[in-house]
């Protein structure tokens, strides 16, 4: 009798989920957004580790982080956005160098970087296009 009650409850729950697929899809898209944000934080950590090893300078592109030299391999590979199924970060990566005034020789600003998940991959999670984004001065930007 207990087995029948458990099976009935499971079937009822499965029917409720199947009857409302948008709820399931919304939960899945939010999970993908969370994974994408995690990817961006991991990329930012790797960029900061690189800068720590290279005198505060960031790499000119993200692929440098996957250098096969074990001493400087910060990532095994560039992660993929789970919603897009591909690398959506590398093409948007921008590194801003320190600028020197040619007349005075003084530096202005500091090294910084930014990148974002290119496209409207997280629309189902109510996220605007090209978000989430990461900026070395601000951090993670979702909206």
N, C-alpha and C positions, 0 to 999 in steps of 0.2 A: 504494500500500500504506500509506504514511504517512497519507494522508487518511482511509482506512478506519479506521486505528487511532485517530486523533483523534476521528472521528465516534463510534466505538464507546465511547471513554472519556467523551465528553460525554453520550451517551445513558445510560451506566451511572451517571454522576453525577446526571443529571436523575431517573432512576429512584429513586436513593437518597433524594433530596430529597422526591420525591412519596410515597415509601413512609413517610416520617416527617414528616408535616406539622406535628406539634406542635413539632418542632425549628425549623422555619421560622417558625411563629407566635411561639415564644418569642423568637427573634432579632428579629423585627419589633417585638414589644412592648417589648423592651429598648431598641431604637432609638427608639421613641416616648417612652419614659421619659426617655431622654437628651435628646431634643429638648424635652420639657416642662421638664426642669431648666434647660436653656439659656434657655428663655423666661422662667423665673422669675429667673434671674440678670440677664437683659437688663432686665426690669421693675425689679428692685432698683437697677440702675445708673441707670436713668432717674429713679427716685424720689430717689436721692442727688444727681443733677445738679439736679433741681428744688429740693431742700432747700438746696443750695449757692447757688442764685440767689435764694432767698426766706428768707434769714436762719435757716436750720436748720429751717424748718417744712415738713412734708410735705403733699401735697395731700389734700383730703377724700375724693376718689375717683380712680380710675385714669384716667378719661376726660379729666381735666384735662391729663394728659401728652400728649394728642393735639391740644392747642390749635393752631389753624391759623395763629397768629401765628408766623412763622418764627423769631423771637427766642426763643420759649418752646415750640417743638415738640420734645419729647423723644422721641416715638415717632410714627410715621405712623399706626399702628393698634395696638390691644391684641391681642397674639398669641392664637392658638387652640391649645388642647392637641391635639396630633395624634391622640391616642387617642380623645378625645371629639368632635373635629371642631367645637368651639365654644370661646368664651371661658369658661373655668372659674375664672378668677382674680378678676375684678372684683367679683363678688357676695361674695367672702370677704375682701376688702381691709378692714383695720381700721387706723386711725391713732389713736394715743394721744397726746394733747396734754400739754404741760407743765402741772402743777397748781400753783396758788398757794394757800398757806394764807391764808384770809381774815383771820385774827387777826394773823399776823406779816408777811404779804406775801411770805414766802420761797417760792421755787419748790422743788418736790419732783419728782424724776424727770426725764425728758427725753423729747423727741419720739421716737416709735418707730412702726414699722409691721409688719404681718404679713399674709400671704395664703397661700392654698394652692390646689392643683388639686382642686376640689370633686368628690366622687363617688369611685367605685371604678374609675376609668378605667385603672389600671395593675395590675389584679389578675393579669393574665397574666404580668407581670414580677415577681410575688411582692412587691408593694408594698401596704402597708395602705391603707385608705380615707383620702381627704383628704390624700394624700401624692403628690408631694413638696410641701413647704411651705417658706416663706421667712419669716424673722424678722430684723429689722434688727439685733437684738442678738446673735443666734446665727449667722445665715447660712442656708444651705440645709439642710433637714432631710428625709431620705429615709425613715427608719424611725422 
